[in-house]
Each structure stands twice: as C-alpha cells, then as structure tokens.
Amino acid sequence: MPLLSSKLNRAGASTRREVLQLMLKRYASLLALLPVLSAVTPMALHAQDTAAAPTRARRVLSHFDIGVSGIAFFTKDVSGTVASSSFGQNYNFTQSASSAAGVLATIRAQKSPWKGLEFNYGYGRTTESYTCCNVSSNNGTYLGPFQSQATASEYTIGYLVRPDRKIFGFQPYVAAGAGVYEFKPTKNGGQGLQPQARATYYYSVGGESMITPSFGIRAGFRQLYYKAPDFGQNYLKITKTTFTSEPQVGIFYHF
C-alpha cells in the first residue's frame, strides 16, 4: 500500500483516475464470479452425494443373486399300517408319488464364503397314488387303489456356504435348512381332499460358474425330507417320513 500511494502521489489526476478505474474493474470481475461460485458449489456437493449413493447401493447388492432352475421330482414310496375304525381290521398301505418336473426360484445373500443365506420357492405338480390290500368293511365298502393329483409348493430358508475355491472351473456350494412343503389337491383331480402343509428339511449341493460378469449357470442336487401327506384323512394316515430328490439345472443373475 505505501508503494501504491507513492505512485498515486507522483501521478496526475488523470493517472490516478485510470488506476482507480482499473482496480474497480478487477474487483468487479471478482464480484461477478461470486454468484456463479455460490451456484456451482452446492451442485458439485450434490453430485458427490448422488455419486456416493449408487456406490453404497452397489456394495450392498453385490452380496445378492437371484436364480431360476428347472428341477425334476423323484419321491420315495412309503408303506405303513393304517388303524381305521371304518373297517373291521387294520391294513397295510403303500403311498407313492409320480415323478414330475417343476421350477425352483432362489434368492441368495452371501456376506463371506462361509456366511450366507438362501430363500427357496419350488413348484411342481404330482400324482399321489394309494395302494392297499383291497380289504372290505363289514358293510361291503371296497377300499381299492386310487390317485389324487396335487400341486407341491416349497417355501424354505437355509444356511449357505460357498468355499472360496473352484473345482473343475465351478465354485461349489452347500446349503441346508427348513421350511414348509404344501400339498394342494387340484380342483378336478384332487378327489375332494383338503390342502395340507408339512414341515420339511432339506440339503443342497452343487456348483456354479459365471459366464458373463452378471450371469452364471448353476447345477446341483437337493433332497427334501417330510412326512408323507395324508390330507387330514384317517384312512390315509401312516405317519411315515419320505423324501423327494431334485436334480436341478438353471441360471442366476448376480447383482
């Protein structure tokens, strides 16, 4: 400032006016930038926030995948003794289910190779066959073999392990859990029986491989254990545990 004052004192009046005008122009240009800076700064901060939000969401979704598989049903036959007051004697009874095809939808969440969960929904249609000894009651009623068509729906949740290694190019997995297996007789082929839900336990083993950064293929084998459905009818009740084997092949999407 002393140097500037010395220069102003040595210059004439016109020179001083020119210097002052030059300084005002420079300050005016800076003042003109303030509204722009005040407008741009919040926009930049907002852009940073919106850019960070997808990053957090992406980090969460990266632990999830959803898959759909085709499955086949193979159920073990069971036999037992029915104690019925409708007939003059107890009788042996065999129950079997037809082989069938269905679909399995699975959502998986994996925090680490040894900590994961999966949610399963399976659907198929089967025919339950009941074969007896052809006994007759005292009043002549005939108890022969008959069939009932029913849909089978699985609702299960299980613990999932995916070891951090590959075998022949596939990442192995193992899952086990429990849930509900619901049998619902069809309208026309269900013999008028009532729906019934059974507690079920399952395990699953298999392998999967990514074919793109987001899509992969999966193949495995599952088994579900539950009491054979009797649809609440005493004449079908043998209280035997059976199991359904389900080979599966499908695809999944990794977020």
C-alpha positions as a printed NumPy array, in Angstrom:
array([[   0.   ,    0.   ,    0.   ],
       [   2.813,    2.561,    0.638],
       [   4.187,    1.848,   -2.804],
       [   0.76 ,    2.312,   -4.368],
       [   0.22 ,    5.624,   -2.524],
       [   3.618,    6.868,   -3.692],
       [   2.728,    6.115,   -7.265],
       [  -0.625,    7.856,   -6.942],
       [   1.02 ,   10.942,   -5.458],
       [   3.515,   11.175,   -8.301],
       [   0.875,   10.686,  -10.991],
       [  -1.507,   13.331,  -12.138],
       [  -5.214,   13.479,  -11.531],
       [  -5.993,   11.698,  -14.768],
       [  -3.489,    8.979,  -13.991],
       [  -4.993,    8.424,  -10.559],
       [  -8.451,    8.083,  -12.088],
       [  -7.159,    5.469,  -14.579],
       [  -5.562,    3.432,  -11.805],
       [  -8.714,    3.545,   -9.689],
       [ -10.867,    2.529,  -12.661],
       [  -8.547,   -0.424,  -13.366],
       [  -8.754,   -1.597,   -9.738],
       [ -12.545,   -1.296,   -9.756],
       [ -12.771,   -3.35 ,  -12.927],
       [ -10.671,   -6.127,  -11.384],
       [ -12.745,   -6.19 ,   -8.198],
       [ -15.929,   -6.075,  -10.287],
       [ -14.856,   -9.159,  -12.224],
       [ -14.254,  -10.999,   -8.951],
       [ -17.609,   -9.905,   -7.58 ],
       [ -19.276,  -11.108,  -10.76 ],
       [ -17.866,  -14.608,  -10.155],
       [ -19.355,  -14.916,   -6.659],
       [ -22.918,  -15.78 ,   -7.803],
       [ -21.51 ,  -18.379,  -10.176],
       [ -19.36 ,  -19.934,   -7.457],
       [ -22.254,  -19.95 ,   -4.991],
       [ -24.41 ,  -21.762,   -7.536],
       [ -21.785,  -24.244,   -8.687],
       [ -20.557,  -25.29 ,   -5.234],
       [ -23.88 ,  -26.816,   -3.997],
       [ -24.269,  -28.56 ,   -7.351],
       [ -20.826,  -30.102,   -7.004],
       [ -21.572,  -31.238,   -3.452],
       [ -24.906,  -32.717,   -4.573],
       [ -23.194,  -34.527,   -7.433],
       [ -20.768,  -36.067,   -4.959],
       [ -23.643,  -37.25 ,   -2.739],
       [ -25.603,  -38.77 ,   -5.637],
       [ -22.471,  -40.45 ,   -6.911],
       [ -21.807,  -41.946,   -3.472],
       [ -25.364,  -43.301,   -3.079],
       [ -25.2  ,  -45.765,   -6.013],
       [ -21.804,  -46.871,   -4.736],
       [ -23.299,  -47.823,   -1.363],
       [ -26.263,  -49.5  ,   -3.017],
       [ -23.973,  -51.361,   -5.37 ],
       [ -21.891,  -52.562,   -2.442],
       [ -24.987,  -53.989,   -0.752],
       [ -26.429,  -55.566,   -3.904],
       [ -23.091,  -57.177,   -4.729],
       [ -23.85 ,  -59.726,   -1.982],
       [ -27.092,  -60.896,   -3.673],
       [ -28.049,  -63.077,   -6.597],
       [ -31.336,  -64.484,   -7.888],
       [ -31.691,  -67.697,   -9.849],
       [ -34.245,  -69.879,  -11.606],
       [ -33.739,  -73.599,  -12.183],
       [ -35.617,  -76.447,  -13.744],
       [ -35.989,  -79.396,  -11.374],
       [ -37.222,  -82.977,  -11.502],
       [ -39.11 ,  -84.737,   -8.682],
       [ -38.388,  -88.288,   -7.55 ],
       [ -40.178,  -89.281,   -4.331],
       [ -39.555,  -92.425,   -2.296],
       [ -42.502,  -94.794,   -1.778],
       [ -43.577,  -95.39 ,    1.814],
       [ -45.656,  -98.096,    3.452],
       [ -47.294,  -98.451,    6.828],
       [ -50.223,  -99.762,    8.795],
       [ -53.452,  -97.827,    8.947],
       [ -55.555,  -98.145,   12.105],
       [ -59.069,  -97.328,   10.938],
       [ -62.365,  -97.761,   12.743],
       [ -64.195,  -97.776,    9.417],
       [ -63.025, -101.304,    8.632],
       [ -63.022, -104.423,   10.681],
       [ -59.227, -104.691,   10.667],
       [ -56.028, -102.728,   10.338],
       [ -54.476, -102.843,    6.894],
       [ -51.162, -102.226,    5.212],
       [ -50.966,  -99.248,    2.977],
       [ -48.458,  -98.038,    0.322],
       [ -48.2  ,  -94.465,   -0.867],
       [ -46.192,  -93.329,   -3.887],
       [ -45.83 ,  -90.106,   -5.855],
       [ -45.289,  -89.795,   -9.576],
       [ -42.082,  -88.374,  -10.996],
       [ -42.581,  -84.858,  -12.285],
       [ -40.872,  -81.655,  -13.391],
       [ -41.035,  -78.239,  -11.773],
       [ -39.293,  -74.953,  -11.193],
       [ -37.193,  -73.577,   -8.334],
       [ -36.567,  -69.878,   -7.647],
       [ -33.759,  -68.965,   -5.26 ],
       [ -32.534,  -65.694,   -3.739],
       [ -29.108,  -65.841,   -2.122],
       [ -27.261,  -63.4  ,    0.128],
       [ -23.584,  -64.037,    0.791],
       [ -21.606,  -61.971,    3.307],
       [ -18.489,  -64.149,    3.134],
       [ -17.634,  -67.594,    1.719],
       [ -18.748,  -69.226,    4.99 ],
       [ -21.692,  -66.967,    5.842],
       [ -24.707,  -66.914,    3.594],
       [ -28.47 ,  -67.407,    3.401],
       [ -30.81 ,  -68.608,    0.683],
       [ -34.576,  -68.398,    0.214],
       [ -36.27 ,  -71.017,   -1.979],
       [ -39.631,  -71.316,   -3.67 ],
       [ -40.304,  -74.521,   -5.557],
       [ -43.354,  -75.529,   -7.552],
       [ -44.414,  -78.742,   -9.244],
       [ -47.379,  -80.991,   -9.858],
       [ -47.529,  -84.615,   -8.828],
       [ -49.946,  -87.508,   -8.525],
       [ -50.205,  -89.276,   -5.174],
       [ -51.1  ,  -92.958,   -5.55 ],
       [ -52.514,  -95.029,   -2.696],
       [ -52.425,  -98.813,   -2.884],
       [ -53.998, -101.005,   -0.268],
       [ -54.833, -104.584,    0.33 ],
       [ -58.292, -104.317,   -1.205],
       [ -59.975, -105.016,    2.126],
       [ -63.711, -104.607,    2.505],
       [ -65.6  , -103.439,    5.528],
       [ -68.471, -105.388,    7.105],
       [ -70.988, -103.4  ,    5.08 ],
       [ -69.267, -104.25 ,    1.792],
       [ -67.422, -100.987,    1.206],
       [ -64.463, -101.528,   -1.089],
       [ -61.117,  -99.871,   -0.407],
       [ -59.126, -100.143,   -3.609],
       [ -56.215,  -98.161,   -5.063],
       [ -56.894,  -94.588,   -6.104],
       [ -54.992,  -91.441,   -7.08 ],
       [ -55.06 ,  -87.778,   -6.199],
       [ -53.458,  -85.009,   -8.224],
       [ -51.863,  -82.19 ,   -6.24 ],
       [ -49.528,  -79.253,   -6.615],
       [ -46.465,  -79.189,   -4.371],
       [ -45.067,  -75.813,   -3.257],
       [ -41.855,  -75.42 ,   -1.28 ],
       [ -41.068,  -72.446,    0.983],
       [ -37.689,  -72.868,    2.664],
       [ -34.791,  -70.869,    4.068],
       [ -31.316,  -72.251,    4.598],
       [ -27.713,  -71.578,    5.56 ],
       [ -25.398,  -71.299,    2.564],
       [ -21.662,  -71.979,    2.257],
       [ -19.64 ,  -71.176,   -0.87 ],
       [ -15.984,  -72.13 ,   -0.354],
       [ -13.595,  -69.642,   -1.909],
       [ -12.147,  -72.091,   -4.397],
       [ -13.099,  -73.728,   -7.681],
       [ -13.351,  -77.363,   -8.696],
       [ -13.056,  -78.005,  -12.44 ],
       [ -13.953,  -74.376,  -13.076],
       [ -17.066,  -74.417,  -10.859],
       [ -17.46 ,  -72.816,   -7.466],
       [ -19.016,  -75.404,   -5.126],
       [ -21.809,  -74.639,   -2.683],
       [ -23.593,  -76.43 ,    0.145],
       [ -26.879,  -75.376,    1.761],
       [ -29.174,  -76.825,    4.415],
       [ -32.35 ,  -75.52 ,    6.004],
       [ -36.024,  -75.987,    6.739],
       [ -39.438,  -74.685,    5.839],
       [ -42.846,  -75.789,    4.643],
       [ -43.893,  -78.153,    1.853],
       [ -47.518,  -77.527,    0.896],
       [ -49.658,  -80.047,   -0.988],
       [ -52.798,  -78.703,   -2.603],
       [ -55.123,  -81.144,   -4.407],
       [ -56.27 ,  -79.892,   -7.787],
       [ -59.862,  -78.917,   -8.419],
       [ -60.731,  -81.711,  -10.826],
       [ -58.262,  -84.475,   -9.952],
       [ -57.837,  -83.956,   -6.228],
       [ -60.61 ,  -86.349,   -5.109],
       [ -62.047,  -83.563,   -2.944],
       [ -59.146,  -83.766,   -0.485],
       [ -58.077,  -80.779,    1.582],
       [ -54.72 ,  -78.934,    1.272],
       [ -52.03 ,  -79.896,    3.749],
       [ -48.683,  -78.351,    4.722],
       [ -45.806,  -80.431,    6.036],
       [ -42.688,  -79.283,    7.856],
       [ -39.69 ,  -80.096,    5.685],
       [ -35.906,  -80.18 ,    5.989],
       [ -33.549,  -80.058,    3.06 ],
       [ -29.966,  -80.016,    1.926],
       [ -28.484,  -78.928,   -1.377],
       [ -25.082,  -79.386,   -3.035],
       [ -23.815,  -78.237,   -6.399],
       [ -21.617,  -75.903,   -8.356],
       [ -21.919,  -72.69 ,  -10.341],
       [ -19.879,  -70.713,  -12.834],
       [ -20.104,  -67.176,  -14.183],
       [ -20.47 ,  -66.929,  -17.984],
       [ -20.611,  -63.111,  -18.016],
       [ -19.861,  -60.541,  -15.287],
       [ -23.535,  -60.726,  -14.243],
       [ -24.948,  -64.088,  -15.398],
       [ -23.974,  -67.579,  -14.36 ],
       [ -25.076,  -71.21 ,  -14.632],
       [ -25.873,  -73.497,  -11.726],
       [ -26.289,  -77.256,  -11.372],
       [ -26.969,  -79.21 ,   -8.237],
       [ -28.833,  -81.853,   -6.315],
       [ -31.351,  -81.376,   -3.494],
       [ -33.337,  -83.594,   -1.131],
       [ -36.361,  -82.661,    0.976],
       [ -37.472,  -84.74 ,    3.978],
       [ -41.063,  -84.618,    5.268],
       [ -43.962,  -86.797,    6.39 ],
       [ -45.958,  -88.236,    3.533],
       [ -49.161,  -86.193,    3.08 ],
       [ -52.426,  -87.756,    4.21 ],
       [ -54.529,  -84.607,    3.62 ],
       [ -56.028,  -84.958,    7.076],
       [ -57.755,  -88.281,    6.298],
       [ -57.506,  -91.115,    8.83 ],
       [ -57.766,  -93.789,    6.135],
       [ -54.589,  -92.375,    4.503],
       [ -52.618,  -91.806,    7.685],
       [ -49.467,  -93.894,    8.052],
       [ -47.193,  -91.196,    9.563],
       [ -44.127,  -92.184,    7.563],
       [ -41.277,  -89.916,    6.555],
       [ -40.377,  -89.813,    2.891],
       [ -38.013,  -87.712,    0.815],
       [ -38.03 ,  -86.098,   -2.605],
       [ -34.845,  -85.926,   -4.677],
       [ -34.475,  -82.972,   -7.021],
       [ -31.68 ,  -82.612,   -9.567],
       [ -31.564,  -79.024,  -10.817],
       [ -30.057,  -77.013,  -13.679],
       [ -30.547,  -73.294,  -14.156],
       [ -29.181,  -69.778,  -14.445],
       [ -28.731,  -66.932,  -11.977],
       [ -28.132,  -63.189,  -12.037],
       [ -25.504,  -61.669,   -9.742],
       [ -26.111,  -58.009,   -8.883]])
